[in-house]
Amino acid sequence: MKIWVDADACPGVIKDILFRAADRTQTMTTLVANHAIRIPSSAFIKVITVPAGFDVADDEIVKRLEANDLVITADIPLASEVIDKGAVALNPRGELYTNHNIKAILNMRDFMDTMRSSGVQTGGPAAMSQAERQAFSNQLDKILTANRKK
């Protein structure tokens, strides 16, 4: 299993959790972004820089990932593609995207996008809470532990 990170919008605190987990579990972790990202020196962490453009980083992740890989993303359409390829998608706030919930989440995203397009102010996401950081860390540990047992 490899970890792929949709790094353009991934919070720094989540990247730090991923960096520690990559070294601790010796899991190859690749951050994909359209700008330079600073990473610690590690044999298990690398960055792929892609050109700027709509969904360029997402497309690169989908092209490279394999079944059972883990993708960290808040991008719901990307999460849907990840699931379709047999991989696992985890939101930086700790929500695991699955076959059972991705369609409902996509529908809500599309509804909110329609609302915004019609001029309704929907607001942005709240600041990441300590509980969400903990939820992410717990889900990540659960996925990495299950992978080691395979």
N, C-alpha and C positions, 0 to 999 in steps of 0.2 A: 504494500500500500504506500502511495505517495500522498502528500498533502499539497494542494494547489490553493493559492490565496489570490482572490480578486482584490489586489492590493491598493488600487486607486482610492477606494473609499473605506478601507479597513482601518478602524481606530488603532492608534499606536499602542494602547494598552493590550489590545487583542494580539497584535503582532508580537509584543513582548512575551505573552503567554505561549504563543506558537513557537517562538525561538527557544524558550526553555524546554518545551515539550519535544521539539525536534532533536535537541541534543540529548535529553534524558532518555528518549526511546530510540534514538538513532534512526529517525524517520526522515527521509528526504522531503524537504519542504521548499516549494518554489513559489515565490511571489511574482505575480505578473502585473505589470503596470505600464502606463505610458509616460512615466517620468522616473527619474533616478530615485532609488530608495536606499537608505543606509541600512545595512544589515551587519550583525556581528560576524566575526570570523568563525566559520564553522564548516566542516565537511558536509553537513546535512542541510545547509541553507543556501539558496541561490536566488538570484533575481533574473527575470527575463523582461527586458524593456521592449515594448512594442511601439509602433508609431501611434500618434494621437489619432483618434477617430472613433466614430460611434461603434461600440461593441467590439473593437479590435482586440482588447484584452480578453473579453469573454470568448471570442472565437478562437483565440490561441489556447485558452484553457480547454475548451471542448475538443479541439483538434488533438491535444496531447494526452488528455486523461484516459485512464483505462478503468474497466469495471473494478469496483471495490476501492478506488481512490477516494479521497476526501477532498471536497472543495469548500472553502470558506468564502461565503458571499452573502450579501444582502440583496443581490440582484435576483428577483424572483424568476424572470424568464430564463436566466442562466441556470438557476437551481433546477428548473423543470428539465432543461436539456441534460443536466448532470444526472438526474434521476433516470431519464430515458436511456442513458448510456450504461446504467447499472452501477453508478457510483453513488456516493453519499454527499449530501449538501447540508451544511450547517451555517446558520446565520450567526454573525458576530455577537448577537444578543443571547445566543444559546438555544434558539429554536431550530429543531431538526426538521428539515423538509423531507417528506416521505410521499410515497405513492398515494397514501390515504389523505393527505392534507394539501398537496400542492395545487390541485385544481381549484379548491376553495380560496386559497391564498392568491392565486393568479386572477380569479374572478374579482376579488376585493381590490386588488391592485388596479385592474382595468377599470373598475367602477370609480375608484378615487381619481384615476387619470382623467376619466371623462368629466368628473366634477371639476377638477382643476382647469380643464380645457374650456369649460363653460363659464369660468370666472369665479367659481366658489373658492374661497380661501380655506385650505385644509390644514395649513400649518405643517411644519416639518417634524421629524422624529424628536422625541425628548432626548436629553443628554443621557449617556449610558450610565446606568446605576451600578452600584456595587453588587446588587443581587443579579443583574444581568451578566456582569463579568464572571461571577461565581457560577451561574448557569452555563455559560460558555465553557468555562474550565472543566466543570463536571461532565458535560456532554463530550468534550474532547477526550478526557481521560477514559470515559466509558468506551468510546470508539477505538481508541488506541489499545486499550486493554483487550477488547474483543478481538482485535486484529492480531495481537501477539499470541492469543490462544489458538488461532487457526493453524 
